[in-house]
C-alpha cells in the first residue's frame, strides 16, 4: 500500500481486495471488512463495489469497521446491494459509545459484532 491508497472508492475496493487475494493466494475471502467510513466517496459507489465483489465470488460476505450509525442505516436501506454481516466498532470501557446505539441497531439489522481481536 502507498500513501495514496485509502478510502472506499470503487477503484480502491477493487485494488485492495485483489491485492489481499494475491497475498493470501486464494480466489476468495469469507469476509471483506471495510475500515472507517470514507466521507469523500459516495456511499452508493462503495456499496456497488462491494456488491460486485460478492457477485464475482471474490468475497462471500462484507462488513465494516468504525462506521457512523447514519451510514450503517443508509447502507441497509439501499435497494439491490449486498447487506453487511459484521461490525467492528472501536469499543472499550473507555469508549463505550457503540453500546448505546450501534450494537442495538446492528442487532436489529442482523449485523454481528467483531471485537478488536477478531472474536464475535
N, C-alpha and C positions, 0 to 999 in steps of 0.2 A: 504494500500500500504506500502511496505517496501522500504528501501533504494536501493534495487536491482531491484525494479520494475520501469524500464524505457526503453525507446526505442520503436521501431515499429516492432520488430521481430514477427514472426508468433505466437510464444508462448505468448508473451506479449499482442498482439491483442486479442487473444482468452481469456486469463486470465482477462484482463481489461474489455472487453465487457461483458463477463459472470458476472463479479462482479457488473458492472453497472446494468445489467438486474435484478440481485438478489436484489440489493439495491432499485431499482425502483419498484420491484415486478411486472414485466411485461415480456412479451415474446419477445418484440422487441422495438427498438427506431426508431424514424423517421430519425434522423441524428446522425451518429457516426463521430466525429471530431478528426482527428489525430493531435497532437500538436508537433511542432518542428521536422523538418526532422531529421532522425536518420542516421548519416553517417556510422555507424557500421553495419547496416543491409542493404543487397541489396534491391534496390527499387522493384525488381521483387517479393521478398518474402513478402514485405509489401503489395503490390498491390494484390497478390494472396490471402493473408489472408483476406483483405478487400472484395475481390470478393466472397470468400467463405462465409463470414458473411452475405452478401446480398443474396446470393443464398440459404442460410439456413433460411432466413427470420428473422435474428436477428437484422438487420437494413435495412431500406428502401434505405437510401442514405448515402454517405460518403463525408467528407470534410477534409480540412487541415487547420492548423494554422501555420503561420510563416515559410512557405517553400520557398526555393530559386527558382527563375524563371526557372533555368535549370532543376530542379527536377519536377516542375509542368509540363513543356513541355514534359519531358521524360515519365512521367506517362500518359499523354494524348496520346502519340504515341504508347503505349504498346497495342498490339492486345489481345483481349479476356479477358480484365479486366474491372472492373467497372469504371465508369467515376466519377470524383469529381463534386459535385454540389455547393460547398461553399468554400470560402477562408476567413480566419480571420487573416489578416496581422496586425503587430504592426504598427499602423498609428496614427499620431497626427500632429499638427502644428510644433512640434519639430522634428518629424520623418516622413517627407512627402515622403520618398523614394518609397513606394509601388505605389504611384500615378503615377509615371513616367512609369513604365513597368508592374508591377504586375496587376494593375487594367485593363489596356488596353488588355493585353494578356488573362487574365481571361475572360474578356467580349467576346473576340474572340472565346474562348473555351466553352462559355456558363456557366461559373462558376460565381456564385453570390458572393457578399461580405457581411460579417457579421462584425459589429463593436464590440468593446470590451464589450459592454453592451448587445450583442445578437440581436441588431437591424439589419435589412437588408436595 
